[in-house]
């Protein structure tokens, strides 16, 4: 009687399962870290006679949106809007309240900031990022920018978002 040299048959379901497990990635990409971005503040000590409150409020809101949108551009971070019915208070009590809100909403970081208009052409922006769990300061910058116009404010927002995204520690 002839001897058969056939390989043993594996059930089709077992073969399909093996193929799927080999094709599946062995590690998953980390989820983006959540950054709570508080409404950016604004003060004006320029002494200019023209009332520019409306224009500054519009630019403040656009700047806040620019920072929120820009922080997550690289996919490492995801922005969580943290509104304050206008600009957020940035004194010790205000920042602590924001930190507690950020922590309660699952954010790892809290970004706060404010723009100060010193003269017709010169503005400064202070930005800080805190660890939402501990309050530890992780990042702080005092930036100067020229141009109290839409382009100047947008450039400042772009720059801040890039700096924050590059500076924050990975997961």
DRENLUM-77358 format. One line per field, with one value per residue (C-alpha): x negated, y, z. Coordinates in steps of 0.1 Angstrom, whole numbers, plus 5000, padded with zeros to 4 digits. Example, Ala and Ser with C-alpha at 12.3 -4.5 7.8 and 13.67 -1.06 7.14 Angstrom:
2
c1	(4877,4863) .
c2	(4955,4989) .
c3	(5078,5071) .
This chain:
171
c1	(5000,4986,4976,4992,4969,4996,4991,5016,5046,5053,5088,5095,5106,5072,5053,5074,5068,5031,5031,5050,5027,4996,5010,5021,4997,4979,4980,5005,4996,5000,5031,5025,5020,5048,5039,5065,5062,5077,5091,5062,5063,5056,5046,5039,5017,5008,5029,5041,5071,5091,5114,5101,5118,5140,5110,5089,5116,5120,5082,5081,5107,5090,5056,5071,5086,5053,5034,5060,5060,5022,5012,5025,5011,4985,5009,4989,5013,5050,5066,5094,5110,5113,5135,5140,5169,5143,5106,5096,5082,5045,5039,5029,5065,5077,5049,5055,5092,5083,5059,5085,5110,5084,5075,5112,5117,5088,5062,5025,5015,5030,5020,5027,5016,5022,5014,5003,5004,4977,4977,4991,4967,4954,4973,4961,4975,4968,4976,4973,4980,4986,4989,5026,5022,4994,4994,4957,4946,4934,4931,4931,4923,4925,4927,4927,4944,4950,4982,5015,5033,5047,5015,4994,5017,5020,4983,4980,5006,4988,4955,4969,4986,4954,4933,4957,4960,4922,4916,4941,4927,4939,4962) .
c2	(5000,5034,5058,5093,5123,5150,5177,5176,5198,5227,5239,5270,5291,5284,5295,5327,5335,5331,5353,5381,5380,5382,5412,5431,5456,5446,5480,5508,5544,5564,5586,5623,5641,5664,5701,5723,5757,5785,5817,5840,5873,5909,5941,5975,6002,6019,6050,6053,6076,6055,6029,5996,5972,5956,5949,5936,5913,5899,5894,5879,5853,5845,5842,5817,5797,5798,5784,5758,5746,5749,5729,5697,5701,5673,5648,5645,5668,5674,5706,5709,5744,5758,5788,5814,5837,5860,5860,5837,5851,5845,5853,5825,5816,5818,5796,5770,5769,5764,5737,5719,5721,5708,5679,5670,5670,5646,5670,5663,5699,5734,5763,5798,5831,5868,5896,5930,5960,5984,6008,6014,5989,5966,5939,5911,5877,5856,5819,5791,5754,5736,5699,5696,5670,5687,5723,5721,5747,5729,5758,5795,5822,5860,5869,5904,5909,5939,5949,5954,5940,5906,5894,5902,5885,5854,5852,5852,5825,5803,5807,5799,5768,5755,5763,5745,5715,5711,5718,5694,5661,5630,5605) .
c3	(5000,4991,5018,5017,5022,5028,5054,5083,5076,5100,5103,5082,5112,5129,5098,5095,5131,5127,5096,5114,5144,5122,5104,5135,5149,5180,5196,5196,5192,5224,5226,5224,5257,5267,5271,5287,5271,5291,5275,5269,5289,5278,5294,5278,5294,5261,5269,5234,5231,5207,5222,5208,5232,5205,5182,5211,5223,5188,5185,5220,5211,5177,5195,5220,5191,5173,5203,5209,5173,5168,5200,5185,5150,5153,5169,5201,5220,5219,5230,5256,5256,5291,5289,5316,5304,5290,5299,5327,5360,5362,5398,5421,5430,5394,5381,5409,5400,5363,5373,5393,5364,5339,5362,5367,5329,5324,5311,5317,5312,5317,5294,5306,5291,5287,5263,5275,5251,5262,5233,5199,5184,5211,5229,5252,5259,5289,5286,5311,5311,5343,5352,5358,5385,5406,5395,5387,5362,5330,5305,5307,5281,5280,5243,5227,5194,5172,5154,5172,5142,5131,5115,5146,5169,5146,5143,5181,5184,5159,5176,5211,5198,5182,5212,5236,5214,5212,5248,5265,5276,5258,5276) .
